[in-house]
Amino acid sequence: MKVVVIGAGLGGLALAQRLVRAGIDVEVYERDSAVEARFQGYRIGFGGPGMAALEGAVPARLHPLLDAVSGLIEGTGRAVDSQLNVLEEKERDDDEGRMFDRNVLRHLLIAGLDDQLRFDMKLDRYEELPDGRVRAHFADGTTVDADVLVGADGMGSTVRRQLLPHIGVHDLPVYGAIGRTPIAGFEHLIPGWSTVVSAKDVQLMLGRMVFQRPPVEAAAELAPDVRLPDTPSYIRWVLMLPGAPETLDLQPVLDLIEDWHPDLKALIAHADTANSGVSPIKEGDAVEPWPTRAVTLLGDAGHPAPPGGLGANLAMVDAEVLTDKLIAVRDGRMDKIAALAGYERTMCENAKIGRESAARAFKNLAKLRAEA
Ligand SMILES: Cc1cc2nc3c(=O)[nH]c(=O)nc-3n(C[C@H](O)[C@H](O)[C@H](O)COP(=O)(O)OP(=O)(O)OC[C@H]3O[C@@H](n4cnc5c(N)ncnc54)[C@H](O)[C@@H]3O)c2cc1C
């Protein structure tokens, strides 16, 4: 059995790691020219089943490295006003999760996949063949055939647009300036695991990404064959604003916080600009199970939710569930279509949890804004 995965994001890579270990033939095709091709670095929190599924995807020999480059979730979540007066302080209900930098994690999940991963391969479309297999057509004119094609190609998924053309993705009535600033000198802004600054119409969310050990140093000692980016510990910040961005420039957005506390303005002014930018915040329609074929979806492609929707956690769980089903097909215990149908039911059920989580997060933020 041959599995072709479109997209080398966290979800596609987690699936590839698991399939390689199971001895299933897998190839991953990524449109970017390299792992560092564009803005990739923000902080992602994993907990509960998502964290367990992440650990299950990463090869056991790399678990000490995974642990070393994680950030702990400690202390309180704090709400402050634009002059840093504390409005509210909350303990976290569950404190078993870990924080990861997406870019560092992606490098870790790529480890050992040299033979499976191909960059500069943008999928244009797929074709279902009469024998039940699928042919992937790439922008460079090449094709590859598979028994199962997995669209792990993110929120704007090309695979989903062909498979489920009725599913739309739209901009929410808010947009974000997302960035990061090295934490040195700014620790006091975020004494716990998060700080939310609320003012009328503008909200700034700060999250701490403090690596337990610097990634390069940890890799050199724990797994010298793994190349991790030289990323210093940082504060991830997201400025949320109502409406749609008029421009994708950062400056007009920063002008909106002109009268804020000087330390907050300095935090944004010292941003790592290569990893900061302005964009609309998007959400897709809910995906319900569809008539199953040899093409399926995983991660944001299958549950396009905005940040707050547990997207990376769900992608890890998808990879675990799908691998179990594909092993059952390979071993002759399940028919391919029945196995994929079972996976898709579970994926769609889990997606509801993600949508509810995102809705809760956006409601809480709106409440803080209204009270500001
Ligand atoms: C600021 C921010 C904070 C977040 N925080 C959290 C968090 O705390 N917890 C959490 O669980 N989630 C979080 N998320 C969501 C999480 O990052 C995503 O859900 C997750 O990364 C999705 O992974 P994926 O593999 O499905 O898709 P992606 O990471 O989008 O990967 C898709 C890949 O497919 C490639 N691709 C696209 N089209 C094609 C094509 N036609 N051909 C070939 N390749 C293609 C892309 O280049 C990309 O590499 C956050 C998101 C943001 C933006």
The ligand as an SDF file (V2000), in Angstrom:
LIG
                    3D

 53 58  0  0  0  0  0  0  0  0999 V2000
   -0.8050   32.2960   15.8320 C   0  0  0  0  0  0  0  0  0  0  0  0
   -1.3130   30.8780   15.8750 C   0  0  0  0  0  0  0  0  0  0  0  0
   -1.3440   30.2140   17.0890 C   0  0  0  0  0  0  0  0  0  0  0  0
   -1.7960   28.8940   17.1630 C   0  0  0  0  0  0  0  0  0  0  0  0
   -1.8190   28.2730   18.3720 N   0  0  0  0  0  0  0  0  0  0  0  0
   -2.2540   27.0120   18.4610 C   0  0  0  0  0  0  0  0  0  0  0  0
   -2.2510   26.3390   19.7230 C   0  0  0  0  0  0  0  0  0  0  0  0
   -1.8370   26.8990   20.7480 O   0  0  0  0  0  0  0  0  0  0  0  0
   -2.7100   25.0420   19.7530 N   0  0  0  0  0  0  0  0  0  0  0  0
   -3.1320   24.3970   18.6380 C   0  0  0  0  0  0  0  0  0  0  0  0
   -3.5030   23.2320   18.7270 O   0  0  0  0  0  0  0  0  0  0  0  0
   -3.1480   25.0170   17.4300 N   0  0  0  0  0  0  0  0  0  0  0  0
   -2.7220   26.2920   17.3180 C   0  0  0  0  0  0  0  0  0  0  0  0
   -2.7180   26.9160   16.0970 N   0  0  0  0  0  0  0  0  0  0  0  0
   -3.2090   26.1850   14.9170 C   0  0  0  0  0  0  0  0  0  0  0  0
   -2.1300   25.2870   14.3410 C   0  0  0  0  0  0  0  0  0  0  0  0
   -0.9610   26.0240   14.0520 O   0  0  0  0  0  0  0  0  0  0  0  0
   -2.6330   24.6110   13.0740 C   0  0  0  0  0  0  0  0  0  0  0  0
   -3.8870   24.0380   13.3280 O   0  0  0  0  0  0  0  0  0  0  0  0
   -1.6960   23.5090   12.6110 C   0  0  0  0  0  0  0  0  0  0  0  0
   -0.3900   24.0020   12.4400 O   0  0  0  0  0  0  0  0  0  0  0  0
   -2.2200   22.9060   11.3180 C   0  0  0  0  0  0  0  0  0  0  0  0
   -1.3050   21.9660   10.8390 O   0  0  0  0  0  0  0  0  0  0  0  0
   -1.5550   21.2830    9.4300 P   0  0  0  0  0  0  0  0  0  0  0  0
   -0.4190   20.3390    9.2400 O   0  0  0  0  0  0  0  0  0  0  0  0
   -2.9280   20.7610    9.3420 O   0  0  0  0  0  0  0  0  0  0  0  0
   -1.4940   22.4760    8.3820 O   0  0  0  0  0  0  0  0  0  0  0  0
   -0.3480   23.4960    8.0240 P   0  0  0  0  0  0  0  0  0  0  0  0
    0.5890   23.6950    9.1460 O   0  0  0  0  0  0  0  0  0  0  0  0
   -1.0280   24.6990    7.4440 O   0  0  0  0  0  0  0  0  0  0  0  0
    0.4850   22.7680    6.8750 O   0  0  0  0  0  0  0  0  0  0  0  0
    0.0000   22.6250    5.5840 C   0  0  0  0  0  0  0  0  0  0  0  0
    1.1870   22.4260    4.6500 C   0  0  0  0  0  0  0  0  0  0  0  0
    0.6840   22.1250    3.3610 O   0  0  0  0  0  0  0  0  0  0  0  0
    1.4310   22.8450    2.4040 C   0  0  0  0  0  0  0  0  0  0  0  0
    0.5770   22.9980    1.2170 N   0  0  0  0  0  0  0  0  0  0  0  0
   -0.5110   23.7810    1.0860 C   0  0  0  0  0  0  0  0  0  0  0  0
   -1.0350   23.6410   -0.1450 N   0  0  0  0  0  0  0  0  0  0  0  0
   -0.2530   22.7550   -0.8170 C   0  0  0  0  0  0  0  0  0  0  0  0
   -0.2910   22.2170   -2.1250 C   0  0  0  0  0  0  0  0  0  0  0  0
   -1.2310   22.5670   -3.0100 N   0  0  0  0  0  0  0  0  0  0  0  0
    0.6610   21.3120   -2.4700 N   0  0  0  0  0  0  0  0  0  0  0  0
    1.6310   20.9340   -1.5790 C   0  0  0  0  0  0  0  0  0  0  0  0
    1.7070   21.4400   -0.3160 N   0  0  0  0  0  0  0  0  0  0  0  0
    0.7700   22.3270    0.0600 C   0  0  0  0  0  0  0  0  0  0  0  0
    1.7540   24.1670    3.1020 C   0  0  0  0  0  0  0  0  0  0  0  0
    2.8360   24.8420    2.5200 O   0  0  0  0  0  0  0  0  0  0  0  0
    2.0400   23.6870    4.5180 C   0  0  0  0  0  0  0  0  0  0  0  0
    3.3960   23.3630    4.7140 O   0  0  0  0  0  0  0  0  0  0  0  0
   -2.2640   28.2320   15.9930 C   0  0  0  0  0  0  0  0  0  0  0  0
   -2.2300   28.8990   14.7590 C   0  0  0  0  0  0  0  0  0  0  0  0
   -1.7640   30.2150   14.6960 C   0  0  0  0  0  0  0  0  0  0  0  0
   -1.7440   30.9170   13.3600 C   0  0  0  0  0  0  0  0  0  0  0  0
  1  2  1  0
  2  3  1  0
  2 52  2  0
  3  4  2  0
  4  5  1  0
  4 50  1  0
  5  6  2  0
  6  7  1  0
  6 13  1  0
  7  8  2  0
  7  9  1  0
  9 10  1  0
 10 11  2  0
 10 12  1  0
 12 13  2  0
 13 14  1  0
 14 15  1  0
 14 50  1  0
 15 16  1  0
 16 17  1  0
 16 18  1  0
 18 19  1  0
 18 20  1  0
 20 21  1  0
 20 22  1  0
 22 23  1  0
 23 24  1  0
 24 25  2  0
 24 26  1  0
 24 27  1  0
 27 28  1  0
 28 29  2  0
 28 30  1  0
 28 31  1  0
 31 32  1  0
 32 33  1  0
 33 34  1  0
 33 48  1  0
 34 35  1  0
 35 36  1  0
 35 46  1  0
 36 37  1  0
 36 45  1  0
 37 38  2  0
 38 39  1  0
 39 40  1  0
 39 45  2  0
 40 41  1  0
 40 42  2  0
 42 43  1  0
 43 44  2  0
 44 45  1  0
 46 47  1  0
 46 48  1  0
 48 49  1  0
 50 51  2  0
 51 52  1  0
 52 53  1  0
M  END
$$$$
